[in-house]
Amino acid sequence: MSTNPVPNTNPNLNAANTPVSWRKRYRAPLMNAAFWGFWIGFFLAHQGGVSNNTGLINLSYVIFTLACLVPLVTKK
């Protein structure tokens, strides 16, 4: 059995108290949002192309851009 070199301290507590960056904390929800952003962007681009509506196509470009920026901001 090994002993703790510093009495009355638990080394496992220090790991739990270290601050976690917002990128790591919100990575999964933001990546899910980017995934759905791509699907919504594809749908809007398709609908805009079928109905010849440039507003939907431009909106799809905006959503694609945001969906591409999210993984760049939340990278490890």
C-alpha positions as CSV (number, residue, x, y, z in Angstrom):
1,M,0.0,0.0,0.0
2,S,1.5,3.4,-1.0
3,T,1.2,6.4,1.2
4,N,0.4,9.9,0.3
5,P,3.5,12.1,0.5
6,V,1.6,15.1,1.7
7,P,-0.7,14.4,4.6
8,N,-4.4,15.4,4.6
9,T,-4.5,16.0,0.8
10,N,-6.3,14.0,-1.8
11,P,-4.6,14.1,-5.3
12,N,-7.9,13.2,-7.0
13,L,-9.6,16.4,-5.7
14,N,-7.1,18.6,-7.5
15,A,-8.0,17.0,-10.9
16,A,-11.7,17.7,-10.3
17,N,-11.1,21.3,-9.4
18,T,-9.1,22.3,-12.5
19,P,-11.0,24.7,-14.7
20,V,-12.3,23.4,-18.0
21,S,-12.3,25.7,-21.0
22,W,-15.6,26.5,-22.7
23,R,-14.4,24.9,-25.9
24,K,-14.1,21.6,-24.2
25,R,-17.3,22.0,-22.1
26,Y,-19.5,22.9,-25.0
27,R,-17.8,20.9,-27.8
28,A,-20.4,18.2,-28.2
29,P,-23.5,20.5,-28.3
30,L,-21.7,22.8,-30.7
31,M,-20.7,20.0,-33.0
32,N,-24.2,18.7,-33.0
33,A,-25.4,22.2,-33.9
34,A,-22.9,22.3,-36.8
35,F,-24.1,18.9,-38.0
36,W,-27.7,20.1,-38.0
37,G,-26.7,23.4,-39.6
38,F,-25.2,21.5,-42.5
39,W,-28.5,19.5,-43.0
40,I,-30.6,22.7,-42.8
41,G,-28.2,24.4,-45.2
42,F,-28.5,21.6,-47.7
43,F,-32.3,21.6,-47.4
44,L,-32.5,25.3,-47.9
45,A,-30.1,25.2,-50.9
46,H,-32.2,22.5,-52.4
47,Q,-35.5,24.3,-51.9
48,G,-34.1,27.5,-53.1
49,G,-32.8,25.8,-56.3
50,V,-36.1,24.0,-56.9
51,S,-38.2,27.2,-56.5
52,N,-35.6,29.5,-58.0
53,N,-35.5,31.6,-54.8
54,T,-32.2,33.3,-54.3
55,G,-33.1,34.3,-50.7
56,L,-33.1,30.7,-49.6
57,I,-29.9,30.0,-51.4
58,N,-28.2,33.0,-49.7
59,L,-29.6,31.9,-46.4
60,S,-28.1,28.5,-46.9
61,Y,-24.7,30.1,-47.6
62,V,-24.9,31.9,-44.2
63,I,-25.9,28.7,-42.4
64,F,-23.1,26.8,-44.2
65,T,-20.6,29.4,-43.1
66,L,-21.7,29.3,-39.5
67,A,-21.6,25.5,-39.5
68,C,-18.1,25.6,-40.9
69,L,-16.8,28.1,-38.3
70,V,-18.1,26.2,-35.3
71,P,-15.6,23.3,-35.6
72,L,-12.8,25.8,-36.2
73,V,-13.7,27.7,-33.0
74,T,-14.2,24.6,-30.9
75,K,-11.1,22.7,-32.0
76,K,-9.1,20.9,-29.4
